Amino acid sequence: MDSNWWILLIEAAVALGLFLFIIWWTMFAGKKKDNDDTKSMKDKE
């Protein structure tokens, strides 16, 4: 049974990596949109 633990560890590592990638992706995507919105608001004034 101990030989199957590596499968669970790999699965947990992939899930954690995917979770962190999604967080990183949304953080930087949100910053670009915010910067574009503030620039367009300044142009309107």
C-alpha positions as CSV (number, residue, x, y, z in Angstrom):
1,M,0.0,0.0,0.0
2,D,2.9,2.4,0.6
3,S,3.9,2.2,-3.0
4,N,0.7,4.0,-4.1
5,W,1.4,7.1,-2.0
6,W,3.5,8.6,-4.7
7,I,0.4,8.8,-6.9
8,L,-1.4,10.8,-4.3
9,L,1.6,13.0,-3.8
10,I,1.9,13.7,-7.5
11,E,-1.9,14.4,-7.8
12,A,-1.7,16.8,-4.8
13,A,1.3,18.6,-6.3
14,V,-0.4,19.0,-9.6
15,A,-3.6,20.3,-7.9
16,L,-1.6,22.8,-5.9
17,G,0.4,23.9,-8.9
18,L,-2.8,24.5,-10.9
19,F,-4.4,26.4,-8.0
20,L,-1.3,28.7,-7.7
21,F,-1.2,29.2,-11.5
22,I,-4.9,30.2,-11.6
23,I,-4.3,32.7,-8.7
24,W,-1.2,34.1,-10.4
25,W,-3.0,34.4,-13.8
26,T,-6.0,36.2,-12.4
27,M,-3.9,38.6,-10.3
28,F,-1.9,39.8,-13.4
29,A,-4.9,39.8,-15.7
30,G,-6.9,42.0,-13.2
31,K,-4.0,44.5,-12.9
32,K,-3.9,45.1,-16.6
33,K,-7.6,45.7,-16.8
34,D,-7.5,48.1,-13.9
35,N,-4.7,50.1,-15.5
36,D,-6.5,50.3,-18.8
37,D,-9.7,51.4,-17.1
38,T,-7.9,54.2,-15.2
39,K,-6.1,55.4,-18.4
40,S,-9.4,55.5,-20.3
41,M,-11.1,57.4,-17.4
42,K,-8.3,60.0,-17.5
43,D,-8.6,60.4,-21.2
44,K,-12.4,61.1,-20.9
45,E,-11.8,63.9,-18.5
